[in-house]
Amino acid sequence: MTGGTGGAGQINHRLARACGEFGLGMGLGSCRSLLNAETHWPDFDVRTEMGDNGLLFANLGIAQIERSLNAGAVDAISAMVQRLRADGLILHINPLQEWLQPEGDRIERPPLETVQEFLEQFQAPVIVKEVGQGMGPASLEALLRLPLAAVDFAAQGGTNFSMVELLRGTEQARQAYTGLSRVGHTAPEMVEMVLSLYKSLGNQALCRQIIVSGGIRDFLDGYWLVNRLPVSAVYAQGSAFLRPAKESYEALQSFVAEQLRGLALAEAYLRVRQA
């Protein structure tokens, strides 16, 4: 979930423990620091708390993937994923965040090309996500045509990481780029795009799993959005889990239990109206 910050290890281990207890999947925060040093390894080494059955995915940005490909170092990524005992890799595409970050990385070629080349060399499942702006129909169509384990919306409406970077920068940058940081698509908008794309692509859509995230407030949002989709789908939350995870394991445990009870109630009594 998180990494490289104070308290990250404790938060991650609490989240992993909850995932193991309740049968949830977990995506780690950016594992970039693990490629070059051992310092933060304990923050991310959570498989023991999760147990063997829960889905655990490592996480790297498109800039790190591009550099690894250029350096012929994809094996180092594979080794990291194996050492974490993860089931695969989340690849986050965040050019706007990096551009607005004072010390951000610049990518040299279109992310789609990088994703395609990486899939040819990396043997474990790959999920592609955005980081708070979401993706438009052209990007979604291109990704759905690839043999990805899933596409994660990471839509506008949750944490806006581009705005976070602007808050770390200068006043001049905030004045210049605040409007740009609000560009994006919400999860409901992206659901409608994907509905249309699956109809038009048919069997050309090789990716048949969706993770709906970005602005999911509770189980009602999640239940409604995933049940609008014609393929296997789950929903994910970030900040909603972080708040109780920072407090204590008991607070997190109580929060997760309540959300799952609510989801069971929705599944028992509600039906999503299809357009």
JOCORBEL-V375752 format. One line per field, one symbol per residue. ss: DSSP state (~ for helix, > for strand, _ for the rest). phi: phi as a letter, one per 20 degrees, with the letter a starting at -180 (. if undefined). A space follows every 50 residues. Layout:
ss=???
phi=???
This chain:
ss=_______~~~~~~~~~~~~~~~___>>____~~~~_____~~~~__~~~~ _____>>>>>>~~~~~~~~~___~~~~~~~~~~____>>>>>__~~~~~~ __________~~~~~~~~~~~___>>>>>_______~~~~~~~~_____> >>___>____~~~~~~~~__~~~~~~~~~~~____>~~~~~~~~~~~~~~ ~~~~____>>>>______~~~~~~~~_____>>>>___~~~~~~~~~_~~ ~~~~~~~~~~~~~~~~~~~______
phi=.camcfnffffffffffffffdmdebdffgegfffcbegeggfdedgfff neeffccfbceffffgffffemdfffffffffffleercededcffgffe fgdfededbggfffffffffddeegcddbecpdmcefffffffffeeefa ddglffpefefffgfffeeeffffffdgfffefqceggffgfffgfffff elffeeecccdebonffaffgfffffeeeecgbcdccdffefgffffaff ffgfffgffffffffffeddcefef
